[in-house]
Structures are given as C-alpha cells and as structure tokens.
Amino acid sequence: MRPIIVKGQRVSLAVPLREDVHLIWKWYNDRAVRKYLTKPHEVFFYEDEMEWYEAIRREKSREKVFAIIKNDSKTLLGLIGLHSIDFHSRNAELGYFLGPEHWGKGYATEAVSLAITYAFDWLNLRKLYARVFGSNLASIRVLEKNGFELVGRLKKHQYVPGEGFVDVLIYELLRGE
Ligand SMILES: CC(C)(COP(=O)(O)OP(=O)(O)OC[C@H]1O[C@@H](n2cnc3c(N)ncnc32)[C@H](O)[C@@H]1OP(=O)(O)O)[C@@H](O)C(=O)NCCC(=O)NCCS
C-alpha cells in the first residue's frame, strides 16, 4: 500500500508511484484535461512521462507532487503539486488536475485544501499562488472555495484551442488569512 502524506475525509495526498505513470500519460494527452494546463497543444510520449517522473523524484526540494487517492477504493484520481518552491521567500505555485471521469464530485476542492495544509504546516510556506485560464470556471471555483483571492490578470494572454486568447488569472492565498 502506498504511503499517505496528508489524509482527508474522502481523498488523500499520497506518494506517486511508477505504475501511476501510464494513467497519468493517458490523462495528460486527453484534450479536455490538456486544454487547461500548460502547453495545451502538446503531445506527450510515454518516455516523456517517465522522464517527468524521474525529474519530480529528483527535484524534491523544488517540487512536491502528490497522487490524489480516493480513501475507500485507493483509486488514483489525479495529481496535485507545489512547484517552484522558494524557501527563501517561502512561496510556491499550486497546480492540479483530475482524470475527467472523476470531475464534479468535490475531490479537487478537498485535494487543494490538503495541499494547503501540507504547504503551510509541513513546508512552513507563507504564500501559495496559482495561474488559471479565465475560461476554466471549475478551477476558479476550486481556488475560491479554498480562500484564494484574485490578485492579477494577464489580458488575452494564453491561446486555448477552440477558445482563442483567454485571460490568465493569478490567484494567491496567504497563510493565516
Ligand atoms: C479543475 C478540476 C481540477 C476540478 O476538479 P473537480 O473535482 O471537478 O472540482 P470540484 O468538484 O471540487 O469543484 C468544482 C466546482 O466548480 C463548479 N463548476 C464546474 N464546472 C463549472 C462551470 N462550467 N461553471 C461554473 N462552475 C463550475 C462545480 O459546481 C464545483 O463548485 P460547487 O462545489 O460550488 O458546486 C478538473 O476539472 C480538472 O482536472 N480540469 C482539467 C485540468 C485543470 O483545469 N487543472 C487546473 C488548472 S489551473
């Protein structure tokens, strides 16, 4: 059984395993997921994913990536990560996605709250931020439900296939707010 790092009510954050990579590879190439992540156009080879897995394993001081696991079935639901961790300024960028078959059940909202706990209580960070496309209403809602505040907007900054140029919104959450 994989180690759980932060346990929640319905989902937990756990250590990603090598055998997760196949499903992650499938989701990374799914256009419904990819559309709202960096490089929406990109095509990923399985070997890219294995390299990514090795990179996150090696870059543990700058990146903390967790598997989001359903507590009852232990199913892998998606990934959530703290990226570009800066221990001098004590901030990090939050990113996440779920497999489309798991959307709309409140899992991302709980996973984000667990990642916040990890960032503030275990890493002793003071600020998290996230960049989200203006048309990604589900993700905006997830951030706002977790107390993130809109602090910036890059206008018509990102080209999203099928949507054209969309704003990139910058959200942040300060510890203790
Ligand atoms: C964004 C994402 C993680 C949300 O996951 P999820 O588990 O479905 O999210 P939750 O169920 O916890 O919450 C979604 C909220 O958005 C709302 N929502 C969903 N679609 C919406 C829409 N089109 N318009 C307005 N609100 C919407 C839901 O009703 C819910 O709010 P509620 O609890 O107040 O009803 C998931 O859709 C995903 O992986 N998307 C692709 C990758 C991505 O966008 N990652 C984030 C990049 S910043």
The ligand as an SDF file (V2000), in Angstrom:
LIG
                    3D

 48 50  0  0  0  0  0  0  0  0999 V2000
  -10.3990   21.9000  -12.3940 C   0  0  0  0  0  0  0  0  0  0  0  0
  -10.6150   20.4860  -11.8860 C   0  0  0  0  0  0  0  0  0  0  0  0
   -9.3890   20.0400  -11.1250 C   0  0  0  0  0  0  0  0  0  0  0  0
  -11.8450   20.4950  -10.9480 C   0  0  0  0  0  0  0  0  0  0  0  0
  -11.9660   19.2210  -10.3540 O   0  0  0  0  0  0  0  0  0  0  0  0
  -13.3400   18.7410   -9.6520 P   0  0  0  0  0  0  0  0  0  0  0  0
  -13.0010   17.6320   -8.7180 O   0  0  0  0  0  0  0  0  0  0  0  0
  -14.3520   18.5060  -10.6900 O   0  0  0  0  0  0  0  0  0  0  0  0
  -13.7130   20.0520   -8.7940 O   0  0  0  0  0  0  0  0  0  0  0  0
  -14.7610   20.0910   -7.5900 P   0  0  0  0  0  0  0  0  0  0  0  0
  -15.8320   19.1040   -7.8540 O   0  0  0  0  0  0  0  0  0  0  0  0
  -14.0110   20.0020   -6.3030 O   0  0  0  0  0  0  0  0  0  0  0  0
  -15.3010   21.5830   -7.6900 O   0  0  0  0  0  0  0  0  0  0  0  0
  -15.6800   22.1420   -8.9440 C   0  0  0  0  0  0  0  0  0  0  0  0
  -16.5560   23.3420   -8.6880 C   0  0  0  0  0  0  0  0  0  0  0  0
  -16.6890   24.0520   -9.9200 O   0  0  0  0  0  0  0  0  0  0  0  0
  -18.0490   24.1260  -10.2880 C   0  0  0  0  0  0  0  0  0  0  0  0
  -18.1010   24.0710  -11.7460 N   0  0  0  0  0  0  0  0  0  0  0  0
  -17.7650   23.0450  -12.5510 C   0  0  0  0  0  0  0  0  0  0  0  0
  -17.9450   23.3980  -13.8360 N   0  0  0  0  0  0  0  0  0  0  0  0
  -18.3740   24.6880  -13.8290 C   0  0  0  0  0  0  0  0  0  0  0  0
  -18.7430   25.5980  -14.8450 C   0  0  0  0  0  0  0  0  0  0  0  0
  -18.6800   25.2830  -16.1360 N   0  0  0  0  0  0  0  0  0  0  0  0
  -19.1730   26.8360  -14.4590 N   0  0  0  0  0  0  0  0  0  0  0  0
  -19.2090   27.1960  -13.1530 C   0  0  0  0  0  0  0  0  0  0  0  0
  -18.8710   26.3490  -12.1400 N   0  0  0  0  0  0  0  0  0  0  0  0
  -18.4570   25.1180  -12.4900 C   0  0  0  0  0  0  0  0  0  0  0  0
  -18.6900   22.9390   -9.6180 C   0  0  0  0  0  0  0  0  0  0  0  0
  -20.0950   23.1160   -9.4950 O   0  0  0  0  0  0  0  0  0  0  0  0
  -17.9680   22.9610   -8.2720 C   0  0  0  0  0  0  0  0  0  0  0  0
  -18.4410   24.0090   -7.4450 O   0  0  0  0  0  0  0  0  0  0  0  0
  -19.5190   23.7310   -6.2530 P   0  0  0  0  0  0  0  0  0  0  0  0
  -18.8630   22.7650   -5.3150 O   0  0  0  0  0  0  0  0  0  0  0  0
  -19.7290   25.0730   -5.6700 O   0  0  0  0  0  0  0  0  0  0  0  0
  -20.7260   23.1520   -6.9100 O   0  0  0  0  0  0  0  0  0  0  0  0
  -10.8840   19.4800  -13.0540 C   0  0  0  0  0  0  0  0  0  0  0  0
  -11.9620   19.9510  -13.7960 O   0  0  0  0  0  0  0  0  0  0  0  0
   -9.6900   19.3060  -13.9750 C   0  0  0  0  0  0  0  0  0  0  0  0
   -8.8180   18.4930  -13.7110 O   0  0  0  0  0  0  0  0  0  0  0  0
   -9.6600   20.0770  -15.0890 N   0  0  0  0  0  0  0  0  0  0  0  0
   -8.5910   19.9820  -16.0920 C   0  0  0  0  0  0  0  0  0  0  0  0
   -7.2430   20.4450  -15.5510 C   0  0  0  0  0  0  0  0  0  0  0  0
   -7.3150   21.7810  -14.8680 C   0  0  0  0  0  0  0  0  0  0  0  0
   -8.0800   22.6420  -15.2350 O   0  0  0  0  0  0  0  0  0  0  0  0
   -6.4690   21.9740  -13.8380 N   0  0  0  0  0  0  0  0  0  0  0  0
   -6.3890   23.2360  -13.1400 C   0  0  0  0  0  0  0  0  0  0  0  0
   -5.5110   24.1860  -13.8800 C   0  0  0  0  0  0  0  0  0  0  0  0
   -5.4620   25.7870  -13.0750 S   0  0  0  0  0  0  0  0  0  0  0  0
  1  2  1  0
  2  3  1  0
  2  4  1  0
  2 36  1  0
  4  5  1  0
  5  6  1  0
  6  7  2  0
  6  8  1  0
  6  9  1  0
  9 10  1  0
 10 11  2  0
 10 12  1  0
 10 13  1  0
 13 14  1  0
 14 15  1  0
 15 16  1  0
 15 30  1  0
 16 17  1  0
 17 18  1  0
 17 28  1  0
 18 19  1  0
 18 27  1  0
 19 20  2  0
 20 21  1  0
 21 22  1  0
 21 27  2  0
 22 23  1  0
 22 24  2  0
 24 25  1  0
 25 26  2  0
 26 27  1  0
 28 29  1  0
 28 30  1  0
 30 31  1  0
 31 32  1  0
 32 33  2  0
 32 34  1  0
 32 35  1  0
 36 37  1  0
 36 38  1  0
 38 39  2  0
 38 40  1  0
 40 41  1  0
 41 42  1  0
 42 43  1  0
 43 44  2  0
 43 45  1  0
 45 46  1  0
 46 47  1  0
 47 48  1  0
M  END
$$$$
